[in-house]
Amino acid sequence: MKIIVCMKQVPAGTKVDIDPETGAMKRMSGDTRTNPYDLFALETAISLREKLGGTVTVLTMGPPQAETMMRDAYACGADDAVILSDRKFAGADVLATSYALAQGIQVIGGADLIICGRQTTDGDTAQVGPSIAEHLAIPHAAWVAEVTDVTESSITVRQDLVSVSQVSELPYPCLITIDKDTCVPRLPSYRLKKATADRPVRILSFADMPDQDLSRYGLVGSPTSVEQMFAPKEAEKQVYIEGTSAEKASRLFAVLNENKII
């Protein structure tokens, strides 16, 4: 079985820089981490490969420093890693991002099963996975809480859809998005890290895409218009009160009253 896992780097903290002209996050301006939901997707893929055989390829779209995340995926057991990296991909919304990833999937030969995390912690749309499936015209199941059965021709999953639970059987090729807590993601192995230290990470650019219509990619291909994006002002988290007991009590009462707590 050939499995592709779509992963993404997201901001590691709450502080991000915003481009004043485009309203988009400057993804190279701060520390990043692997999107937590994608770790469950990677674990699901590796577990299926261990059960059925095959390969696991990790795919991401982002700047070259995403190689760090791909190296971690190698250390968890991934077989191959591909980064879509080009300035022409920058500023992409859900539609342009999913289209670029779908094109990348075609370049690397497609897959029997594509697995994505349910959503990312920076965008929170939960739309990229299903959109990739629509671009590829393959069946998909979102919000998967459990993989109940896997055969040579199909996969059966249980979806938790807020108010209902649904069991779906999908023939290959197909795509699923994995919810958190479906499994326990493994930690990177030092032994695998050493063994894969020289394994290359492929980088594909816009020139490698089958569709060379620039209007489908990046900011140009994004119909979503961001009017304004900003980081909320940090509120003071702690107040230190000094003085005598009476002065502290009086000041504490004033602070609580000022904030309408009492």
Buried (B, 14 or more C-beta within 10 A) or exposed (E): BBBBBBBBBBBEEEEBEBBEEBBBBEBEEBEBBBBBBBBBBBBBBBBBBEEBEBBBBBBBBBBEEBBBBBBBBBBBBBBBBBBBBBEBBBBBBBBBBBBBBBBBBBBBEEBBBBBBBBBBBBBEBBBBBBBBBBBBEBBBBBBBBBBEEBEEEBBBBBBBEEEEEEEBBBEBBBBBBBBBEBBEBBEBBEEBBEEBEEBEBBBBEBEBBEBEEEEBBBBEBBEEEBEEEEEEEEEEEEEEEEEEEEEEEEBEEEEEEEEEEE
